[in-house]
Amino acid sequence: MTPSASTLAFVESPVQLLNVLEWAHAEAASAPGRGPLLDGVPAQPSRAGARGPAEAGEDAAAPVHAPVRSAGAGSWLRIVVLPPTDPMSRGQLRRMAGLARDEGYEVAWQEARGGRLAPVKALAALAKDVRAARRVVVGDPFSRYVQLLLTLVRAEELVVVDDGTATMEFVAQTARGERLVRWHRVGGGGLPGRVRELAYAPVSATARRRFTPAAGAGRRVEVFSSMPVTVHGGMTLRVNEFAWTRSRFGPPRLTKGTDLVGTSLVETGVVDPARYLDAVRALTLEHGATRYFAHRRESAEKLRTLSEATGLEIVRPDLPLELIARRGPVGRTIVSFPSTVVHTLPYALTGTGVTVAVCDVEAAWLTGSASPRARSFLAGVTETARDVHRLPAQTASAAG
């Protein structure tokens, strides 16, 4: 880490890197006098009275505004990318890293996966910088590798940026003093799994303590989020309104059709593949959808099946959807299942005239192996979404 880089950020996905850029933009905008930190997410600004965007054909290309380097951005922040192994995520991360460098930030690419010794080597390479950082920003508090890094952190200030809807579960679990477990994770692995959990328990406990503010111990925790969370204890909340995205891209040109947003609920074992296909087919017929923006974790086989069954054009975004939608062209209506985008897109697309709609997930769609928390968590994602149009699950069923 360069001597002047007082803040060290760790990201493992494209959206985490986007949210670090949003946090850095907000941090720079608030200096030297930082705006007030909140204990809840306020209502999002209304789109009423916004100037209507220009019409565009289905294949119109929206201009991409070249990124402009933020005033004062650069040496105070170093971003360390800990990439996953799947090609789609790595490709998006490399493009996001390019945008971060365009903003003047230092970006380091550190392989921490792909072999038994990779995590150990990465930890050794990062240890000195982690100990020296005065502030640490993380994008996935559930990541075991991030939790391992936290055992080395001496910084008094820790910032947690959104890693999708997982932020909601993170805040809720820390409020209850529970072990950090992803909402869709189901226990298993038999005796070897239990042995691994016991061996990892001290690391997990240290991470929970580090995520708990303590004035006497000099620990401060800030949550930077677009999710409907209410922080607890001494945590502070800063709302991510996607100001950096709105300042750098768009407004988008709108098409006349409807776009569907894909989800990884099948890949995580939550939703049955056949039920998901039926729902996508029904939504396509009901709303006249023409494009399907694939989640980076969706398999090629699944997407091929969806395309053949629905006639949808499958789009593999090369950046997080918030940037793709803001850049355009994008449909006048965007339909999604319960996911991060039903909370983030209304911010990113404020004033554009785009309607975001969310389709409920029926209990019958869930697999037998889905986590007991799955149904209530997904319902909570839908019910707490602001400035979106809710579509009942039976709409999809009926349309089929």
C-alpha positions in Angstrom: 0.0 0.0 0.0 1.3 3.4 -0.8 2.2 5.4 2.3 -0.5 8.1 1.6 -3.3 5.5 1.1 -5.0 5.7 4.5 -8.0 3.7 3.4 -7.9 0.1 2.1 -10.9 -1.5 0.4 -11.5 -5.1 -0.3 -14.0 -6.2 -3.0 -14.9 -9.6 -4.4 -17.6 -8.8 -6.9 -18.3 -6.1 -9.5 -21.2 -4.6 -7.5 -19.0 -4.4 -4.4 -16.5 -2.4 -6.4 -19.2 -0.2 -7.8 -20.4 0.5 -4.3 -16.9 1.3 -3.1 -16.8 3.9 -5.9 -20.1 5.3 -4.7 -18.9 5.5 -1.1 -15.6 7.2 -2.2 -17.7 9.7 -4.2 -19.9 10.4 -1.2 -16.9 10.7 1.1 -15.1 13.2 -1.2 -18.4 15.2 -1.6 -18.8 15.5 2.1 -15.3 16.6 2.9 -14.2 18.5 4.8 -17.5 18.8 6.6 -19.2 15.4 6.5 -23.0 15.3 6.2 -25.1 13.8 9.0 -25.1 10.0 9.4 -28.5 8.4 9.7 -30.1 5.5 11.5 -32.5 4.5 8.6 -32.9 4.8 4.9 -35.2 7.8 4.0 -37.8 7.7 1.3 -36.3 8.0 -2.2 -36.8 11.1 -4.2 -39.9 11.1 -6.4 -39.7 10.9 -10.2 -42.7 13.2 -10.5 -42.1 16.2 -12.6 -38.9 14.8 -14.1 -38.1 15.8 -17.6 -39.0 12.9 -20.0 -36.1 11.2 -21.7 -35.8 10.9 -25.5 -37.4 8.0 -27.2 -35.2 5.4 -28.9 -35.6 2.4 -31.1 -34.9 -1.1 -29.8 -31.3 -1.1 -31.1 -30.5 2.5 -30.4 -27.1 3.0 -28.7 -27.0 5.5 -25.8 -24.0 7.7 -25.6 -21.5 6.7 -22.9 -20.3 9.7 -20.9 -16.5 9.4 -20.4 -15.7 9.1 -16.7 -14.4 12.3 -15.1 -11.9 12.1 -12.4 -13.2 13.3 -9.1 -11.6 16.2 -7.5 -9.4 15.1 -4.7 -9.8 11.4 -5.6 -6.8 9.1 -5.7 -4.0 8.5 -3.3 -6.1 8.3 -0.1 -7.9 5.1 -1.3 -6.4 1.8 -2.4 -8.8 -0.9 -3.7 -7.8 -4.5 -3.5 -9.7 -6.9 -5.8 -10.0 -10.5 -4.5 -11.5 -12.0 -7.7 -13.7 -15.2 -7.8 -12.9 -17.9 -10.3 -15.9 -17.6 -12.7 -15.1 -15.8 -15.9 -18.2 -13.6 -16.0 -17.4 -12.1 -12.6 -13.7 -11.6 -13.4 -14.5 -9.9 -16.7 -16.9 -7.4 -15.0 -14.4 -6.8 -12.2 -11.7 -6.0 -14.7 -13.9 -3.4 -16.4 -15.0 -2.0 -13.0 -11.3 -1.8 -12.0 -10.7 0.2 -15.2 -13.4 2.7 -14.2 -11.9 3.0 -10.7 -8.4 3.7 -12.2 -10.0 6.4 -14.4 -11.3 8.0 -11.2 -7.7 8.2 -10.0 -7.8 5.3 -7.4 -5.1 2.7 -7.1 -6.4 -0.8 -7.8 -4.5 -4.0 -7.0 -5.5 -7.4 -8.3 -4.8 -10.1 -5.7 -5.6 -13.8 -6.4 -6.9 -15.5 -3.3 -8.6 -18.5 -4.8 -7.8 -21.3 -7.2 -5.6 -23.4 -5.1 -5.0 -24.6 -1.5 -2.1 -22.2 -1.0 -3.6 -19.2 -2.8 -5.4 -17.8 0.3 -2.3 -18.2 2.5 -0.1 -16.4 -0.1 -2.7 -13.6 -0.5 -2.9 -13.2 3.3 0.8 -12.9 3.6 1.0 -10.4 0.7 -1.7 -8.2 2.3 -0.9 -8.5 6.0 1.4 -5.4 6.2 -1.0 -3.2 4.4 -4.0 -4.4 6.4 -2.3 -3.6 9.7 -1.2 -0.2 8.4 -4.6 1.0 7.1 -6.3 3.6 9.2 -9.7 2.8 7.7 -10.9 -0.5 6.1 -13.8 -0.8 3.6 -15.3 -4.3 3.0 -18.0 -5.4 0.5 -18.9 -8.8 1.9 -19.0 -9.3 5.7 -20.0 -12.9 5.2 -16.9 -13.7 3.2 -14.7 -16.0 5.2 -11.6 -14.6 3.5 -12.7 -11.0 4.5 -13.3 -12.3 8.0 -9.8 -13.8 8.1 -8.4 -10.4 7.0 -10.3 -8.7 9.8 -8.2 -10.6 12.4 -5.3 -8.4 11.2 -7.1 -5.1 11.1 -6.0 -2.4 13.6 -7.9 0.4 12.0 -10.5 2.2 14.2 -12.9 2.7 11.4 -14.6 -0.1 9.4 -17.0 0.6 6.5 -19.4 -2.0 5.1 -20.7 -1.2 1.6 -23.6 -3.1 0.0 -23.1 -6.6 -1.3 -26.7 -6.8 -2.5 -29.5 -7.8 -0.2 -27.0 -9.5 2.1 -26.6 -6.2 3.9 -30.1 -6.6 5.3 -29.2 -9.9 6.8 -25.9 -8.6 8.0 -27.4 -5.8 10.0 -30.2 -8.0 11.4 -27.8 -10.8 12.5 -25.3 -8.4 14.1 -28.2 -6.8 16.0 -29.2 -10.2 17.4 -25.6 -11.1 18.1 -25.8 -14.2 15.8 -23.2 -15.9 13.8 -22.9 -14.5 10.4 -24.5 -16.9 7.9 -25.8 -16.2 4.4 -29.6 -16.3 4.3 -29.7 -19.0 1.6 -27.1 -21.2 3.2 -28.2 -24.6 4.5 -26.1 -26.5 7.0 -24.5 -29.7 5.8 -21.2 -31.4 5.2 -21.7 -34.0 7.9 -18.9 -34.5 10.4 -16.2 -32.9 8.2 -18.4 -29.8 7.8 -18.9 -29.5 11.6 -15.2 -29.9 12.2 -14.5 -27.1 9.8 -17.0 -24.9 11.5 -15.4 -25.6 14.9 -12.0 -24.8 13.5 -13.2 -21.5 12.0 -15.2 -20.4 15.0 -12.5 -18.2 16.5 -12.2 -16.3 13.2 -15.9 -15.9 13.0 -16.1 -14.6 16.6 -13.4 -12.1 16.0 -15.2 -10.8 12.9 -18.5 -10.4 14.8 -16.7 -8.4 17.5 -15.0 -6.2 14.8 -18.4 -5.5 13.2 -19.6 -4.3 16.6 -18.8 -0.7 17.4 -17.2 0.1 20.7 -16.3 3.6 21.6 -14.1 2.5 24.5 -12.2 0.2 22.3 -11.9 2.7 19.5 -14.1 0.8 17.0 -16.4 2.6 14.6 -18.6 0.9 12.0 -20.4 2.6 9.1 -22.8 1.0 6.8 -23.1 2.5 3.3 -26.2 1.1 1.8 -29.2 1.4 -0.5 -31.0 -1.3 1.4 -33.9 -0.6 3.8 -31.8 -1.2 7.0 -31.9 0.4 10.4 -28.5 0.2 12.1 -28.1 -0.6 15.8 -25.9 0.2 18.7 -23.1 2.6 17.7 -23.3 1.8 14.0 -23.8 4.7 11.6 -25.6 4.7 8.2 -24.9 6.6 5.1 -27.4 6.2 2.3 -26.0 5.1 -1.1 -28.0 7.2 -3.6 -25.8 6.2 -6.6 -24.7 9.8 -7.1 -21.5 8.7 -8.8 -23.4 6.5 -11.3 -25.8 9.3 -12.0 -23.0 11.9 -12.5 -21.0 9.7 -14.8 -23.6 7.9 -17.0 -26.9 8.8 -18.7 -29.6 9.7 -18.6 -30.5 6.6 -20.8 -32.6 6.5 -23.9 -35.7 4.4 -23.4 -37.0 1.7 -25.6 -40.7 0.9 -25.9 -40.4 -2.7 -24.6 -40.0 -4.3 -21.2 -36.7 -5.7 -19.9 -36.5 -8.7 -17.5 -33.7 -9.0 -14.9 -32.3 -12.4 -14.2 -31.5 -13.8 -10.8 -29.3 -16.5 -9.4 -32.0 -18.0 -7.2 -31.9 -21.2 -9.2 -28.1 -21.4 -8.9 -28.2 -20.9 -5.2 -30.7 -23.8 -4.9 -33.6 -21.6 -3.7 -36.0 -21.7 -6.6 -36.9 -24.8 -8.7 -35.6 -24.4 -12.3 -38.9 -25.5 -14.0 -40.9 -23.1 -11.8 -38.5 -20.3 -12.7 -38.8 -21.0 -16.4 -42.6 -20.9 -16.1 -42.4 -17.6 -14.3 -40.1 -16.0 -16.9 -42.3 -17.3 -19.7 -45.4 -15.9 -18.0 -43.9 -12.5 -17.3 -42.7 -12.3 -21.0 -46.2 -12.9 -22.2 -47.8 -10.6 -19.7 -45.5 -7.6 -20.2 -44.3 -8.0 -23.7 -40.7 -8.4 -22.6 -38.0 -8.5 -25.3 -34.7 -8.7 -23.4 -33.4 -10.7 -20.4 -30.5 -9.2 -18.5 -28.7 -12.3 -17.2 -27.2 -12.5 -13.7 -23.4 -13.1 -13.9 -23.9 -16.5 -12.1 -26.5 -17.9 -14.5 -25.3 -20.8 -16.5 -25.2 -20.9 -20.3 -27.4 -23.9 -20.4 -30.1 -22.3 -18.3 -30.0 -19.1 -20.4 -30.2 -21.1 -23.7 -33.3 -22.9 -22.3 -34.9 -19.6 -21.4 -34.2 -18.1 -24.8 -35.6 -21.1 -26.6 -38.8 -21.2 -24.5 -39.5 -17.5 -24.5 -37.9 -15.9 -27.5 -36.2 -13.4 -25.2 -32.9 -11.8 -26.3 -30.4 -12.8 -23.6 -28.0 -10.0 -22.7 -24.9 -10.7 -20.7 -24.0 -7.3 -19.1 -20.3 -6.4 -19.0 -20.9 -4.1 -16.0 -23.3 -4.1 -13.0 -26.9 -3.6 -14.1 -27.1 -0.2 -12.4 -24.5 1.1 -14.8 -25.9 -0.7 -17.8 -29.4 0.7 -17.2 -28.2 4.2 -16.5 -26.1 4.1 -19.7 -29.0 2.7 -21.7 -30.8 2.0 -23.9 -33.2 0.5 -21.4 -36.9 -0.5 -21.4 -39.6 1.8 -20.0 -40.4 -1.0 -17.6 -37.9 -3.2 -15.8 -39.3 -6.4 -14.2 -37.3 -8.3 -11.6 -37.7 -11.0 -9.0 -36.8 -10.1 -5.4 -33.2 -9.0 -5.6 -30.8 -6.2 -5.0 -31.9 -4.2 -8.1 -35.4 -3.5 -6.8 -33.7 -1.3 -4.2 -30.8 0.1 -6.3 -32.4 0.8 -9.7 -34.9 3.3 -8.4 -31.9 5.4 -7.1 -29.8 4.9 -10.2 -32.7 5.7 -12.5 -34.2 8.6 -10.6 -35.8 11.1 -12.9 -35.6 9.0 -16.1 -39.2 7.8 -16.3 -38.3 4.1 -16.0 -40.7 2.0 -13.9 -39.2 -0.8 -11.8 -41.5 -3.7 -11.0 -40.9 -6.7 -8.7 -42.6 -10.1 -9.0 -43.2 -12.0 -5.8 -41.9 -15.5 -5.4 -44.5 -18.1 -4.4 -43.7 -20.6 -1.7 -44.4 -23.4 -4.2 -41.5 -22.2 -6.3 -38.9 -23.0 -3.6 -36.9 -26.2 -3.7 -37.1 -28.8 -0.9 -33.5 -27.9 0.0 -34.1 -24.2 0.3 -33.2 -22.5 3.6 -36.1 -22.1 6.1 -35.3 -18.4 5.9 -35.7 -18.2 2.1 -39.4 -17.4 1.9 -39.5 -14.7 4.6 -36.3 -13.1 3.4 -37.5 -12.9 -0.3 -40.8 -11.5 0.9 -39.0 -8.9 3.0 -36.9 -7.8 0.0 -40.1 -7.2 -2.0 -42.1 -5.6 0.8 -39.5 -3.1 1.7 -38.7 -2.0 -1.8 -39.5 1.7 -2.4 -40.7 3.4 -5.6 -41.4 0.1 -7.3 -44.5 -1.5 -8.7 -45.3 -4.9 -7.1 -46.5 -7.8 -9.2 -48.2 -10.7 -7.3 -46.7 -14.1 -8.0 -50.1 -15.4 -9.2 -49.7 -12.9 -12.1 -46.9 -15.0 -13.5 -48.8 -18.2 -12.8 -51.9 -17.0 -14.4 -50.1 -15.7 -17.5 -48.7 -19.1 -18.1 
